[in-house]
């Protein structure tokens, strides 16, 4: 039986809760189901950044101990969460957020991952802390017993690694912008100033859309809001029939800023896609409108105005195409 390597990512303000969770997981440790690591195991004088990186890269299971302090920590929310999400994308690790205390986790880059305890009930909200931690321990027990540890991906050929190295430079920049978007949304109250800052981040994403285009599929499939926004920035430059449903889903499910730019990408697709795509575009615009109506968006909202403009341009394009066919006949 191979043990799962478990990495605890947590804010130092939550050290006591991390220790109590480790106590509840002791039976799994004693049965050699898991081997745990946290930064308190770093020896004096050791290079702590290097050691944390090595342990993160070798972990099969990364536990994010989520509290307001965790979200406020630039190292946890930035470095550790970034590496964790990158490992998750590669399929070389599982990432499990554990909600210890109430906080604005819905705005985090891992908000679409399954949170435990279930129903996002914080551990601190149970009758006792130990009852909440026991529920967490049960979930982790089921996880590590259900299957062997996630394996690291097979090493790629040298040529592919060289290409990946270049693309990783672009990826790291996009991820930095994505994190900046998420931090700005999370830490600033809704205001014109926040919108202006978000627009600045989005503009920087668009500036490197050509370089980041190979990442479009990866970003569109991402679980993080900032990386989805990066995908939208690419689609505002390179229209894609394949990604029309993705844009509609963002209109239906994401925050107004992301939804606004998703609609803008749909409008730009009207001018960029071939006529054969017009039926799909028509349906996409119809679905986007239905999604906004369902969310009770006001008729004079910027998003509905953008949709109106896109509808008008598409009708003109269809009419022009129809007239051309009649003239040829």
C-alpha positions as CSV (number, residue, x, y, z in Angstrom):
1,X,0.0,0.0,0.0
2,X,1.4,3.4,-1.1
3,X,0.8,6.3,1.3
4,X,-0.6,9.6,0.1
5,X,1.8,12.6,0.7
6,X,-0.3,15.3,2.3
7,X,0.7,19.0,2.3
8,X,-1.0,21.4,4.6
9,X,-1.3,25.0,3.2
10,X,-2.5,27.3,6.1
11,X,-1.9,30.7,7.6
12,X,0.2,30.8,10.7
13,X,-2.7,32.4,12.6
14,X,-4.5,29.0,12.2
15,X,-1.6,26.8,13.5
16,X,-3.7,25.5,16.4
17,X,-6.5,24.3,14.1
18,X,-4.0,22.7,11.7
19,X,-2.6,20.8,14.6
20,X,-6.0,19.7,15.8
21,X,-6.9,18.5,12.3
22,X,-3.6,16.5,12.2
23,X,-4.7,14.8,15.4
24,X,-8.0,13.7,13.9
25,X,-6.1,12.3,10.9
26,X,-3.8,10.3,13.2
27,X,-5.5,6.9,12.5
28,X,-4.8,7.4,8.8
29,X,-1.2,8.3,9.6
30,X,-0.8,5.3,11.9
31,X,-2.3,3.0,9.2
32,X,0.3,4.4,6.8
33,X,-2.5,5.8,4.5
34,X,-1.0,9.2,4.7
35,X,2.4,10.9,5.3
36,X,1.8,14.5,6.3
37,X,4.0,17.6,6.0
38,X,3.6,21.2,7.2
39,X,6.1,24.0,7.5
40,X,6.6,23.4,11.2
41,X,8.8,20.5,10.2
42,X,11.4,22.8,8.6
43,X,14.7,22.6,10.5
44,X,16.4,25.7,11.8
45,X,18.7,27.2,9.2
46,X,17.0,25.4,6.3
47,X,16.0,27.2,3.1
48,X,12.3,27.3,3.9
49,X,11.1,28.5,0.5
50,X,13.0,25.7,-1.3
51,X,11.8,23.1,1.2
52,X,8.1,24.2,0.9
53,X,8.4,24.1,-2.9
54,X,9.9,20.6,-2.9
55,X,7.2,19.3,-0.6
56,X,4.4,21.0,-2.6
57,X,5.8,19.4,-5.8
58,X,5.9,15.9,-4.3
59,X,2.5,16.0,-2.5
60,X,-0.4,13.9,-3.8
61,X,-3.0,15.6,-1.7
62,X,-2.8,19.4,-0.9
63,X,-5.1,20.6,1.8
64,X,-6.0,24.3,1.8
65,X,-7.1,25.3,5.3
66,X,-9.3,28.2,4.4
67,X,-9.9,31.2,6.7
68,X,-9.9,35.0,6.3
69,X,-6.2,34.9,7.4
70,X,-5.4,32.3,4.7
71,X,-7.0,34.4,2.0
72,X,-5.2,37.5,3.2
73,X,-1.8,35.8,3.2
74,X,0.1,36.7,0.0
75,X,2.2,33.5,0.4
76,X,-0.6,31.1,1.0
77,X,-3.1,32.7,-1.4
78,X,-0.4,33.4,-4.0
79,X,2.6,31.0,-4.1
80,X,1.1,27.9,-2.5
81,X,-2.4,28.1,-4.0
82,X,-0.8,28.9,-7.5
83,X,1.4,25.8,-7.3
84,X,-1.5,23.7,-5.9
85,X,-3.8,24.7,-8.8
86,X,-1.0,24.0,-11.3
87,X,-0.5,20.5,-9.9
88,X,-4.2,20.0,-10.1
89,X,-4.3,21.0,-13.8
90,X,-1.5,18.5,-14.6
91,X,-3.5,15.8,-12.8
92,X,-0.5,15.1,-10.5
93,X,-2.2,16.1,-7.3
94,X,-5.6,16.5,-5.6
95,X,-6.5,19.8,-4.0
96,X,-9.1,19.9,-1.2
97,X,-10.2,23.2,0.4
98,X,-11.2,22.8,4.0
99,X,-13.4,25.7,5.3
100,X,-12.2,26.3,8.9
101,X,-13.8,29.7,9.5
102,X,-16.3,31.9,7.7
103,X,-14.7,34.0,5.0
104,X,-15.2,35.3,1.5
105,X,-14.0,32.0,-0.1
106,X,-16.5,32.4,-3.0
107,X,-14.2,35.0,-4.5
108,X,-11.1,32.8,-4.4
109,X,-9.4,31.1,-7.3
110,X,-10.4,27.7,-5.9
111,X,-14.1,28.5,-5.4
112,X,-15.3,25.8,-7.8
113,X,-13.5,23.0,-6.0
114,X,-15.6,20.8,-3.7
115,X,-15.2,22.4,-0.2
116,X,-15.4,20.3,3.0
117,X,-17.2,20.1,5.3
118,X,-20.0,19.7,2.7
119,X,-22.5,22.6,2.1
120,X,-19.6,25.0,3.0
121,X,-20.4,24.8,6.7
122,X,-17.3,26.1,8.5
123,X,-15.6,23.9,11.0
124,X,-16.0,26.7,13.5
125,X,-19.8,26.6,12.9
126,X,-20.3,23.1,14.3
127,X,-21.5,22.4,17.8
128,X,-17.8,21.9,18.7
129,X,-14.6,22.3,16.7
130,X,-13.9,18.6,17.1
131,X,-17.2,17.6,15.5
132,X,-16.4,19.7,12.5
133,X,-12.8,18.4,12.2
134,X,-14.2,14.8,12.6
135,X,-16.4,15.4,9.5
136,X,-13.3,16.7,7.6
137,X,-11.3,13.6,8.7
138,X,-14.1,11.3,7.5
139,X,-14.1,12.9,4.1
140,X,-10.3,12.6,3.8
141,X,-10.5,9.0,4.9
142,X,-12.9,8.1,2.1
143,X,-10.7,9.9,-0.4
144,X,-7.4,8.2,0.5
145,X,-9.0,4.8,0.7
146,X,-10.9,5.0,-2.5
147,X,-7.9,4.9,-4.8
148,X,-4.1,4.9,-4.8
149,X,-2.2,8.2,-4.7
150,X,-2.3,10.3,-7.9
151,X,0.7,9.6,-9.9
152,X,3.1,12.2,-11.4
153,X,2.8,12.7,-15.1
154,X,5.2,10.9,-17.5
155,X,8.2,13.0,-18.4
156,X,7.9,14.7,-21.8
157,X,10.4,14.5,-24.6
158,X,13.2,17.2,-24.7
159,X,11.6,19.2,-27.5
160,X,8.3,19.3,-25.8
161,X,9.9,20.4,-22.6
162,X,11.6,23.2,-24.4
163,X,8.3,24.4,-25.8
164,X,6.6,24.1,-22.5
165,X,9.4,26.1,-20.9
166,X,8.7,29.0,-23.2
167,X,4.9,28.7,-22.8
168,X,5.4,28.6,-19.0
169,X,6.8,32.1,-19.1
170,X,3.5,33.2,-20.7
171,X,1.5,31.0,-18.3
172,X,3.2,32.5,-15.3
173,X,2.4,36.1,-16.5
174,X,-1.2,35.2,-17.1
175,X,-1.5,33.6,-13.7
176,X,0.0,36.7,-12.1
177,X,-2.7,38.8,-13.8
178,X,-5.4,36.3,-12.8
179,X,-4.3,36.5,-9.2
180,X,-4.2,40.3,-9.3
181,X,-7.8,40.3,-10.6
182,X,-8.9,37.9,-7.9
183,X,-7.2,39.8,-5.1
184,X,-8.6,43.1,-6.4
185,X,-12.2,41.7,-6.5
186,X,-11.8,40.2,-3.1
187,X,-10.2,43.0,-1.2
188,X,-11.8,46.2,-2.7
189,X,-15.5,47.1,-2.2
190,X,-17.6,47.5,-5.3
191,X,-16.8,51.0,-6.7
192,X,-15.7,52.9,-9.8
193,X,-12.1,52.6,-8.6
194,X,-12.3,48.8,-8.4
195,X,-13.9,48.6,-11.9
196,X,-11.1,50.8,-13.2
197,X,-8.4,48.6,-11.7
198,X,-10.1,45.5,-13.0
199,X,-10.2,47.0,-16.5
200,X,-6.5,47.7,-16.2
201,X,-5.8,44.1,-15.4
202,X,-8.0,42.9,-18.2
203,X,-6.2,45.2,-20.7
204,X,-2.9,43.7,-19.7
205,X,-4.3,40.2,-20.3
206,X,-5.4,41.3,-23.8
207,X,-2.0,42.8,-24.6
208,X,-0.5,39.3,-24.4
209,X,-3.5,37.4,-26.0
210,X,-1.4,36.4,-29.1
211,X,1.3,34.8,-26.9
212,X,-1.3,33.2,-24.5
213,X,-3.5,31.8,-27.3
214,X,-2.0,28.3,-27.0
215,X,-3.4,28.3,-23.4
216,X,-7.0,29.1,-24.4
217,X,-8.3,25.6,-23.8
218,X,-6.5,25.3,-20.4
219,X,-7.7,28.7,-19.3
220,X,-11.3,28.1,-20.4
221,X,-11.4,24.8,-18.4
222,X,-9.8,26.4,-15.4
223,X,-11.7,26.5,-12.0
224,X,-10.4,29.9,-11.2
225,X,-12.3,33.2,-12.1
226,X,-9.2,35.0,-13.0
227,X,-8.0,32.4,-15.5
228,X,-11.5,32.3,-17.1
229,X,-11.3,36.0,-17.5
230,X,-7.9,35.5,-19.2
231,X,-9.6,33.1,-21.7
232,X,-12.2,35.8,-22.4
233,X,-9.4,38.3,-23.2
234,X,-8.1,35.9,-25.8
235,X,-11.5,35.4,-27.3
236,X,-11.9,39.2,-27.7
237,X,-8.9,38.9,-30.0
238,X,-9.4,35.5,-31.6
239,X,-13.0,34.5,-32.1
240,X,-13.8,30.8,-31.7
241,X,-17.0,29.1,-32.6
242,X,-16.1,26.2,-30.3
243,X,-16.0,28.6,-27.3
244,X,-19.4,30.3,-27.8
245,X,-21.0,28.0,-25.2
246,X,-18.2,28.9,-22.8
247,X,-18.9,32.6,-23.1
248,X,-22.7,32.0,-22.6
249,X,-21.9,30.0,-19.4
250,X,-19.9,33.0,-18.1
251,X,-22.8,35.4,-18.8
252,X,-25.0,33.0,-16.8
253,X,-22.8,32.2,-13.9
254,X,-20.0,34.8,-13.4
255,X,-19.8,38.2,-11.8
256,X,-20.9,41.3,-13.8
257,X,-17.3,42.2,-14.8
258,X,-16.6,38.8,-16.3
259,X,-20.1,38.6,-17.9
260,X,-19.7,42.0,-19.5
261,X,-16.5,41.0,-21.2
262,X,-17.9,37.7,-22.2
263,X,-20.8,39.5,-24.0
264,X,-18.2,41.8,-25.6
265,X,-16.4,38.7,-26.9
266,X,-19.7,37.4,-28.3
267,X,-20.2,40.8,-30.0
268,X,-16.7,40.7,-31.5
269,X,-17.4,37.2,-32.8
270,X,-20.2,38.6,-34.9
271,X,-17.6,40.5,-37.0
272,X,-14.9,37.8,-36.9
273,X,-16.6,34.4,-37.6
274,X,-17.5,33.0,-40.9
275,X,-21.2,33.1,-42.1
276,X,-21.5,29.4,-41.5
277,X,-21.3,30.2,-37.8
278,X,-24.2,32.7,-37.8
279,X,-26.8,30.1,-36.6
280,X,-24.7,29.2,-33.6
281,X,-24.0,32.9,-32.9
282,X,-27.7,33.6,-33.1
283,X,-28.4,30.9,-30.5
284,X,-25.5,32.0,-28.3
285,X,-26.9,35.6,-28.2
286,X,-30.4,34.3,-27.5
287,X,-29.1,32.1,-24.7
288,X,-27.0,34.9,-23.2
289,X,-30.1,37.2,-23.2
290,X,-32.2,34.5,-21.5
291,X,-29.5,34.0,-18.8
292,X,-29.5,37.8,-18.0
293,X,-33.3,37.9,-17.9
294,X,-33.3,34.9,-15.5
295,X,-30.9,36.8,-13.3
296,X,-33.3,39.8,-13.3
297,X,-30.8,42.1,-14.9
298,X,-32.3,45.6,-15.5
299,X,-33.2,46.3,-19.2
300,X,-30.9,49.4,-19.3
301,X,-27.8,47.5,-18.0
302,X,-24.6,47.7,-19.9
303,X,-24.6,43.9,-20.5
304,X,-28.1,44.0,-22.2
305,X,-27.1,47.1,-24.2
306,X,-24.0,45.2,-25.5
307,X,-26.3,42.3,-26.4
308,X,-28.6,44.6,-28.3
309,X,-25.7,45.9,-30.4
310,X,-24.4,42.4,-31.1
311,X,-28.0,41.4,-32.2
312,X,-28.2,44.3,-34.5
313,X,-24.9,43.7,-36.1
314,X,-25.7,40.0,-36.6
315,X,-29.0,40.9,-38.2
316,X,-27.3,43.2,-40.6
317,X,-24.7,40.6,-41.5
318,X,-27.3,37.9,-42.1
319,X,-29.4,40.4,-44.2
320,X,-26.3,41.3,-46.3
321,X,-25.5,37.6,-46.8
322,X,-29.1,36.9,-47.8
323,X,-29.2,39.8,-50.3
324,X,-25.9,38.6,-51.8
325,X,-27.4,35.1,-52.3
326,X,-30.5,36.5,-53.9
327,X,-28.4,38.6,-56.3
328,X,-26.4,35.6,-57.3
329,X,-29.5,33.6,-58.0
